[in-house]
Amino acid sequence: MVDFVCINTDSVEISISGNIISVAFDDVVGIHAYALEIPASLLTVVVLSTESGYNLEVRSDMAGWSPFLRELGEHLPLKVRDLSGLIGQLTADAPVAELYP
């Protein structure tokens, strides 16, 4: 089963091992991204945080990652215009970027 992410008109939805989890854009109070070095690769994660303390983690190895990066800024006022470019600059040495608010 393939994990995936998609953006709907009012939420971000992920599927992990067949379990569907979503967070409404209205509930998002913060977004940050970080990079993890794993064997032979760099895994990037974008975390959407809610006021209730729930965090939705979207991983770069999920199907739909590229459309997610392109479309997220259409729904939330991110601090950067080129989210894909910023994500590409994350490294193990500079692993975290605050994206919203």
N, C-alpha and C positions, 0 to 999 in steps of 0.2 A: 504494500500500500504506500503510495507516494504522499508525503506531507506537502500541503500547498497553502498559499496565501492569496486572497483576492480582496479587492475593495468594492464595496457596494455603495449605493448612493448615500447611506448614512452610517456606515460602519466598516471596520476591517474584520475579516473573517479568516481564521486559519483552520486547517484540518491536520490533526496529528494522530496518526494510527487510527484514522476513521472517526475520531472525536472532533466535532465542530465546536469552535470557541469563537466568540465575536466580542468586539468592544465598539460601542457607538462613539462617533466622533465627538458628540456633545459631552461624553464622559471623560475624554482625554484631557489631563491637566499637565502632562509633560511627555516629552519624547527625547530619548537619547540613543546613541548608537555606540557599540563597542566592537572591538576585534579580538578574536582569540586565535592564537597559533595552535593548530592541531597538526599532527604528523602530515607532512607534505602539502599543507594547505593553510589558508587563513580563513576562518569562519567569521563572518560579520553578522551582528545581531542588532536589530532596531527594536527598542522597547517602548511600548506605549503604556504610560502609567495613568491610572485613574485616581480620583479623589478618595475612593474607598480603599486604596492601597493595592489593588489588583494590577499586575503587570502582564501584558501580552507581549511575548517575545517572538519576533519574526526573524527567521534565520536565512542567510544567503543561500543555503542549499535547498530551500523550499521551491517547488514549482510556483511560478508567478512572481518571483522576486523582482525581476526587472520592471514589469508593469506596476507592481506595488511602489517601487521607488519613483517611477514617473508620475503616478497618480496621487500619491499622498499629499503633495503640496497643493493640489486642487481642492482639497477638503479641509486642510488645516494651514494656518499661516506660519510656515516654517521659517526659521532664522536664515536659511540659505535657499537660493534659487536652484542651484545645481546639486541636488541631493545625491545623485549617482556619483558626481565628481568628488564630493566630500567623503562619501563612503569609500571610494577608491583610495583616498589618502590615509585612511585609518591603518595603523600598523600596531604591532605589539609594543612599540616604543611610545606611540601616541595613540592609545587605544580608545579614548572616549570623546564623543562630540555631543554637546547639548543642542538639540534641534528645535525644541518648542517647550515652553512659551518663549 
